[in-house]
Amino acid sequence: MLNQDRVQQLKDIVAGQRDLMFAAERHIWKHPETGYREWKTHAYLKEQYEKLGYQLTEAGNIPGFYTDIDTGKPGPKLLIMGELDSLIVSTHPECDPETGFVHACGHHAQSAALLGIAAALKQPGALDGMSGSIRLMAVPAEELIEIGYRETLRQQGIIKYFGGKVEFMYRGFMDDCDIALLVHTSNSGKKGIGVGIGNNGCLTKNINYEGVSSHAGGAPHLGVNALYAANLGLNAVNALRETFQEKDYIRFHPIITKGGGAVNAIPNDVRVESYVRGASIDAIVQANSRINRALAASAAAMGANVHLQDYPGYCPLYNDKNLYQITVDVVKQAWGDDYIEEDTKWGTGCTDMGDVSCVMPTVQPYAPGASGVGHGSDYCISDPENAVLLSAQYQVLMAEALLSNNAELGKKVIAEAELVYPDKKDYFAAVDKIFLDKKAVTQNEDGTITLDYQNI
């Protein structure tokens, strides 16, 4: 598929950017920021890209940017992304002591690799034989955390969607892109690139049970216990679990973020957060309707109310079959059979790369080099040669495979792609149907109760 001399040439060109990439990995690691707050990282990377001679299109009121590289020949546009945001793990020994922010998922390594790719593609001979163009994009807010903060941004009109890639799509930053690629960091312990078939999507939920406060010892009969209503609701959902079909990979994992105000008062304000995860948007929506029914009926049973807020999370990731196979072929040719790890099991995590995969052929492989538990207090990049350098080399070789020979292989990927939403308008219409914001219980004057828990 690739000329072996060309493979070695490109690997060497990328390896020549090792010092730049490794310095970027260390710098961003030391300055972690969560989603839609990544301004220091944005400023650092902006400076580095502009030093390389790139003109950036910045998102403006949120962090992130993109830049285009034109080969001078017509052809597809390959989108290569790196994520900017960190997690919050306050027990990590290297977290920001004030915020608890830490890159415990390795996104900083992605950003460092992307910078290395940018530098490599400026070198003589790097683009020889390629057709079309490459868009390098630094994207914010992949981790679906701090939902309250993101809802504040949404209410202010700064964002519409919680995921950074979804927001970038909404802003039109991917409108002329044809194929998408992102390499995530992995703690698999393997020495080469891993690739899977895909993973779950999700929606996010705020569940606010509303009761009536009263003296917990002297007059509990005058109150309506919102905590009991919440407990009843969560137990009701647990009783539904056997109705979720295995093929849909449904996951519901709530946490109570507020259980009451004072121990001597009947709780009147209890708040719960959760995701509903699943293998398709239809499965997620159907399961969520049952979950909302159980939550609402439990509130009604206790004489309480429940305020349901549902938000689009992430669509399931469907790795393109051709891109999957091209990844396997490229890695085997560049490093040997031992450097590819194929995973045919469906994953139950979520990423907003799933949303991208719904509208254009996409693949998200994994590069090793991390150790410790992902999202845990011992996570770190222990092998930057693999986490950063190998990742960048693979991505440049994928660009070569897809865009060389008059972009013959890239055109094949585009022509044969099986997309959930070939038109982005249909994608956004489906996602927007998930939004829900209503109180689910109405006590009627005639003593009947009306439940309204769906977005119809």
Buried (B, 14 or more C-beta within 10 A) or exposed (E): BBEEEBBEBBBEBBBEBBEBBBEBBBBBBEBBBBBBBBBBBBEBBBEBBEEBEBEBEBBEEBBBBBBBBEBEBEBBBBBBBBBBBBBBBEEBEBBBEEBBBBBBBBBBBBBBBBBBBBBBBBBEEBBEBBBBBBBBBBBBBBBBBBBEBBBEBBEEEBBBBBBBBBBBBBBEBBEEBBBBBBBBBBBBEBBBBBBBBBBBBBBBBBBBBBBBBBEBEEEEEEBBBBBBBBBBBBEBBEEBEEEBEEEBBBBBEBEBBBBBEEEEBBBBBBBBBBBBBBBBBEBBBBBBBBBBBBBBBBBBBBBBBBBBBBBBBBBBBBBBBBBBBBBBBBBBBBBEEEBBBEEEEBBBEBBBBBBBBBBBBBBBBBBBBBBBEBBBBEBBBEBBBBBBBBBBBBBBBBBBBBBBBBBEBBBEBBEEBEBBBEEBEBBBEBBEBBEBEBBBBEEEEEEEBEBBBBBE
